[in-house]
Amino acid sequence: MKSFKNLMKKYDVIIIGTGPAGEGASMRLAKEGKTVAVVEDFPEVGGACTHKGTIPSKALRHLSQRLSDNEMAAISYPELVKKADFIIEEQVKLRKSFYIRNDVDVIHGWASFVDEHTIEVTSPPGIKELFQADFFVIATGTRPYHPDYIDFSHPRILDYNTILDYQGNPKTITIYGAGVIGCEYATILRRMSIKVNLINTTDKLLSFLDDEIIDALSYHLRECGVTVRHNELLDRVEANDEGVELYFKSNKVIKSDVLIYTLGRVGNTDNMGIEKINLEKDDRQLLKVNEFYQTNLKHIYAIGDVVGPPGLASASYDQGRFVAYHIVHGVSDQKLLLNMPTGIYTIPEISCVGKTERELTEEKIPYEIGHSFFKHLARSQITGNTTGVLKILFHRDTLEILGVHCFGPEAAEIIHIGQAIMSQKGEANSLRYFVNTTFNYPTMAEAYRVAALNGLNRVDLH
C-alpha cells in the first residue's frame, strides 16, 4: 500500500540525476553555500555513467585487454563482467563521500514535476514525497533507442545498458550500430575471443574523425577479426532460444548468439511531468536550452546528455559547474572549450582535438601535417605496444596548431598535451613549442617532438 508524507522540504536547488552533470552542479552549488538535494533513481549515486556506461565498459575493456595479453587466465564472459563490478563499487563509495562531505541530501526515487517549483519523488517501496526548490537542474541523461519492431525483452537481444547483465557465454555477437559505443564494444568483445559482426548503417565508420584515423580503425578492426559491414539497414529481427537472426533490406541474413543494438539514444524525460509544466523538448525527447542551459522556464536548467551533444562525461561535469555559477550569480561567461578532446576507448584508443584534414580543406586553410609513428618510439618498443600514430595539423605560415589526432595506446592521455598548447593565445600556440621543449625520454609524450620535427621538415623550417 502506498503512503504519502505531507511534510514538504524546501531547498535552494534540486538536481535530478547524479551522473557527471548532476555531480558537477551539486558540488559547486554546495560550496557556494546553497541548500542542495539530488534525486537519483539508481539505488546508488553515480548515474548511468557509473553503473551502466562509461565506468563498467572501460573496466571491461581493460580486463579484456589483459585477457588477450595473457595476463589473466581464460575466464567466461560473466566472470569477466563480475570482475568489473569491483571498480563500480569503488567509484560509488568515492562519489557517495562527495555528497556526504558537502552536506548534499541524496533522495532515492523517481522525480516528477507537480508544478514549476515542486516535484514528487516516488521511492521503490511506493512512498511518495513532495519537495520544493527555487531552482531545478535536470541531469537525467539518455537511454538506448528501442525501435518497436525489436523485442528487447528477449534475453538474447541487448542494448548498451543491458550488455553487462547478460549471463550467457556467447561465441558470436552481432552489433548493430557502428558509432562510438558499437566500435568500442566490437574491439572489447573480440579480445575475449568472441566472433563479432559490426553492422554500420552508413558507408564510413565514425565519420566525424579525421579520415586517416578512420582508415586506421577500419584496418585494425578487420586485422583483429571483426567483420564490418557497411550500408546495411535492418528489416526485421527473429530471436529464439538458439540465437538471433538479423534480416537486412539488402537480403542478407546474419545469425549470432546475441544481438547488441547500439543505434541511437533518446532523452530520459518521459514520466517526469515535463508536459505538465510545458518544458520544450525535441523529437528525441531531449530538452531545449539556451546558452546558459536554461529551459523555457528560466529557473529550470538542463545539462549533460539530456540536452544533446557533445555527450561526453567530462563536458557534462563542466556544464554542471557552469550552471551552478549562473544560478548563484545570475550571470556566466563560462562556456565549454572550443577545442574539447574526444576520447574513444576502442583497442587501440582514439583521441582527437581540433580540426580534421577534411574540415581544413573545406575551409581553405593552408595546413601541413606532422606524423610520429609509435613503432619508432623507444617507449613503444620497450612496452611492445607499437601500433599507433600521432598526427599534428598546423598552419603552414604561422605554425599554429589546428588539430591533433592520435590512434594507439594511451591516446586519450596523450591528447591533453596538444590540447594545452592549442588553448594558448598567439605565438604560444606553435609547432615550435614541441621542438623547443624537453620531453622525458623514453615517453609516449616524445611523439609530439617527433611529429613536430616531421612537420617542420615538410615546410623546410628548422
N, C-alpha and C positions, 0 to 999 in steps of 0.2 A: 504494500500500500504506500503510495507516495505521500510525503509530508511536505509542508511549506513553512519556512521560517519568516515571520513577519518583521523581525528586526532588520533594518536595511543599513548597511555600512556604506559610507561615502569616502571616496578617495579623490586626490587631485587628478590622478591619471590611472586608467585601467588599460592594460595591454593584453590583447588576446593573441596568445601564441608565445612560446618560449624558445623558438629557434634562434639563429644568429640575429635576425632583425629585432625580435622582441627582447632578447637579452641586451643588445646594444642600447636600445631605448631605455629599458628599465634601469640599467646600471647608471647611466648618466643622469637620468631624472632623479634617482635616489641620492646621488652625490650632490645634486643641486638643491636638495632639501625638500623635494616633493614627496607626498604620501603616495605610494605606488603599490598596485596589485597586478599580478599577472594571472591569466586564466589559461590552463593547459588541459587538453583533452586526453593526452597520454598519461599513464599512471605516474610517470616521472618527467622532470623537466628536460629540455633539450630539443623538443620538437622532432619532426621527421628527419631533420639533418643528422641528429644523433642516433635515432632509433631505427630509421629505415633507409636513409640515403647516404650522405657523404661519409660519415664515420664508419658504418659497417661495410660499405662497399670498398673503401680504401683499406680497411683492415683485412678484408677478404683478399684484396689484391696483393697485399704484402705477403700473406700466408701462402697464396697460390704461387707466388714467385719463389718463395723459399722452397716450396714443394718441388717445383720444376728444377730448381738449382741443387736438388738433392740434399738440402739442409734439414729436411724433415722426412720421416718415414712415410710411405704411401698410406693415406687415410681416405675415408669416404667423404663425399660431399657434405652430408650432415655433420660429420665430426669436424670438418674444417670450419663450417659455419659456426659451430659451437665455440670453437677457439676464439672467434671474433667477438663473442659475447663479452669476454673479459674487458676488451677495450671500451665497449659501450658502457659497461658498469663503472669503469674508472672515470669516463667522461661525465656520466651522470653525477657521481659523487662530487666532482670538481664544480660542475655547473650549479648543483644544489647549494654548495657552500657560498657561491656568489650571492644568491638571493638571501641566505641567512645572514651573511655578514653585512649586507646593505639594507637590512630590515624591509625587504620587499615581500609582501604577502603572496603566497602561491595558492591559488584556488584551483582545484582539480574538478573538471567537468566540462560540459558543453555550453558555450555562451551564445545567447540570442538576445537581440535588442528588443526591448519592450517599448521604449521611446528614445528620443535623441540623447538622453542623459542617463538611461537606465538599461541594465542588462539583467537577464535571468540566467543563472547558471544551474544546470541540471547535473548532479553528480551521479556516478554509476549506480548507487542504491536507489536513485529516483528522487532524492531530496532536491528541492528547488529553493534557491536563494536569490534575492534581488540585491544588486549593487549599483550605486550611482557614482558618477565621476564628472568632473568639469571637462575633461578631455579623454578621448579614446584613441588607441593605436591598434589597428588591425594588422596582425602579422601572422596570418594563418597559413601562408604558403600555398602550394598547389598539390595536386594528386594526379596519378596517371589517367589519361583519357581512355574511356571504355566504350568502343563502338557497340551499338545494340546487337549486331549480328554475331558477336563473340560471347560465349558463355564463360565468364570469368569465375563462376562458382565451381567449375570443373577443376579438380586438383592438379591436372597437367597443364593448365593454362594460367600463366603467371604474368604479373607486371613487375616493374622495378621496385615496388613496395613490398611485394609478397615473395620475391625470389628467395629471400633468406629464410622464409618459413617452410620452404619445400623440404620434405623429409625423405624423398627418394634419392637414388644414386644413379642419375641418368648417364647414358652413354652418348646420346646425341641430343642437341638442343638447337632449336631454330629461334633466332632473334629477329623479330620484325620491327624495323626502325633502326637505321644506322646513324643516329645522331650521336651526341657525346656519350650518353648512357649506354646505347647499344654497342658502340665501339669499345668502350671500357670493359663491359661485361664479356664481349667476344674474346678479348685478349686474356681476361682473368680466367674464364671457363676453359679456354683452350689449354692454359697452363696446367689445368687439372686433368689433362688427357681426355677431355670431353670433345667429341666432334661437334663443330659449331657451323651452322649456316647463318650468315648475316645477310639480311634482306634489306636493300636500300630502295626507297621509292623514287629516288632521283638518279641522275647519271654520274654523281660525284659524291665522295664521302666528305662530310664536314666542309662544305663549300665556302665557309667564312674564313677558313685558314689560307695561308699562303700556298700556292699551287705546288711548290717544291716539297712542302711538308705533307700535303695531301698524298703526293706520289710516294713519299717515304712510308707513310702509314699504310697505304694500299699494298705496297710491296711486302712489308713485314707481316701484315695480316695473312697474306697468301703464303708467305715463307713459313709461318708457324702452323699452317694447315687450316686456317679459317676459309671456308668457301663463301665468297662475296658475290652476290647477285644484284645488279643494278636495274633500275627502271621496272620494278615489279610491283604490282598492286594486287592486294588480296581480293578474292571474290567471296570465298567462304572458308570456314574452319570446321573440321569434324574431329571430335575427340572421343576416345573410349578408354577402357582400362589398359589397352595395349600401347596407346600413344596418340599422337596428334597428326592429322593430315591437313596441309595448307593447299588450297586450290587457288591458283592465280588467274588473273584475267588473260595472261599470256598462254593459258592452258598447261602451264607447268604444275606439277604436284610434288610437294616436298613432305616427306614423313620424318618424324623425330619423336623422341620420348617426351619432350616438353616443348611448349611454346612460351617464349617471353615476349610480351608485347610492350614496346618502348616508344611508340609513336604518339607524341602529343601530350600536353598537360592542360589541366583546367584548374581554375582558382577554387580554393576551399572557401566558398562564400554562401553555399546553399544551407538552408535550415538555420540561418543566423539572424533572421529578421531584417535582412538588408532591404527587402522590398517594403517592409513596414515603415522604414524611415526614409525611403526613396533615395538610397545611395545609388549612384550611377556605376554600371559595370558593362563590359563588352560581351560579345557572344561567346567568349571563352571563360566567362564568369570572373574575369579579372577586374579589379576596381580601378576606376579612372581617378587620377590625381593630378594636381598642378605641380609646379616646380618645387614647392615646399612639401610635397607628399600629402597635401590636404585633399580630401574628397570634396564633393559639392557641399557637404556640411563642414564648415571650416574648423570645427572643434574635433572632428573625427579624421584621423590620419590613417594612411595605409602604406605599408612598406614591405620590402622583400619580394619574394616570388609572386605574391598575390597581386602585384601591380605590373608584372611582366619583366622584360629584360632589364639588366643582364642575367639575372638568375644565378648569381654567384653568392656563396655564403659570405665571403669577405665584403662584397658590396652591400649585402643586406645588413650586415653589422654596422657599417658606416652610415647607411640610411637611418638606422635606428638612432644613432648618436646625433645626426643632423636634425632629426625630428624633435628629439629631446631638447636641443638648444632652441629650436623655433618655438616650442611650447613655453619654455621658461622665459625667453627674452623677446618673443614676438617678431623677431627678425632672424634671418640667417643668410649669410653669403657663402655658406659651405655647400659644396657640390661634389659629386663623385669625380675622381680624377679623370681627365680626358684620356690619358694613357693608362688604362686599367689592365693588368695582366690577366690572361686566361690560362687556367691550368686544366689539362685533360689527362686523366690518370689511366691511360692505356699502358700497355707494356710493349715498348718503352714509352715514357711520358712525352707529352707535348705541352709546350707553353709558348705564349707569344704576347707581345705588347706593341702597339703602334700600327702602322700601315703595312699592307701586303704589297707585293710587286704589282698585282692586278690593280689595286687602288691607285698606286702612284702613277701607273701607266695611264689610267683613265683621267687622272688629274693633271697629266702632262708635266709632272715634276721630274727634273733631271736627277736621277739617282744612280748609285753604284752599289755593288754587293761585296761584302767581305765574308769569307767562309772559314770555319775551323772544323775539320772532321775529327771526331773523337778518337778514331783509330790512330791518329798521330800524336795524341796527348799522352804524356808519361803516366798520369794518374789513371787514365782509362786502360792503358796497357797493364798496369800493376793490378787493377781490380778485375781485369778480364771483360769489362763492360765497354767494348769498343764500338758498339753500334750507336751512331748519332752524329748530329751536326748542329753547330751554332751558326746562324746566318744574321748578319747585320746589314740593314739597308740604310744608306746615308746619302745626303745631298752632295752631288759632285762638286759644287762650287764652295759651299760653306762648311762641309763635312758634318753638318747637323745630323744626329741620329734620328731616323724617321721610323724605324721599326726593327724589332729584334724577334727572331723566330728560332725556337730550339726543339729538336727532336732527339730524345735519348734519355739515359738515366739521370735523375735529379734535375730534369728540365724545369720543373716548377720552382725549384730553389734558385737555379742559375739565372732565371729571367729577371730576378729582382735587381741584379747589378745594372742591367740595361735600363730597367725602369727608373732607377735612381738617377742615372745620368740624363735620361730623357726629360725628367722633371725639372732640370736646371734651366736657367734662362741664358740666352745669348751664347757667348763663346764657351761657357761652361758645359754646354751640351755639344760635345765634339768628339769625333772619332779619335782625335789625338789623346783624349784622356786615357784611353785604353793602352795606347802606345807608351805614354809617359808615366804610367802608374806601375809600381812594382807589385806583382801578384805573388803570393806564396807559391812555392814550387816543391813538389808537384801538386797541383789542384785542378779541379774542373773549371774554376774561375779563369784560369790561364787561357781558356778558349777565347775569351774576349780580346786578349792581346794578339793571339794568332790570327783571329778574324780581322782585327783592325789593320794589322800589317798586310794581310792579303788584300784588303780593300784599298789601302794606300798604294800598293803596287799597281793596282788597276788604273789609278788616276795619275800615276807617275809622281807621287808626292812622298817624300821620305823625311 
